[in-house]
Amino acid sequence: MQKKLTLTIDAQVYEGLHKVVGARKISRFIEDLVRPHVVRKGLHEAYREMAADRAREAEALEWAEETCGDVDDEER
């Protein structure tokens, strides 16, 4: 369910939003910015969402593999 909210902002900010985000996308843009600060997800849900992001997971795997190195080459 959506609710309507009226905000008062500086004219320069308003113009910038129209130029950068687009007139019909401002509400979604602001909601996406504010949501993480006011709506807390459960930890399990947050991890599930992160795991669904394939690009992020590929980057994380690449980072992990580069940091671990080849343990067979290490001296003991």
Buried (B, 14 or more C-beta within 10 A) or exposed (E): EEEEEEEEEEEEEEEEBEEEBEEEEBEEEBEEEEEEEEEEEEEEEEEEEEEEEEEEEEEEEEEEEEEEEEEEEEEE
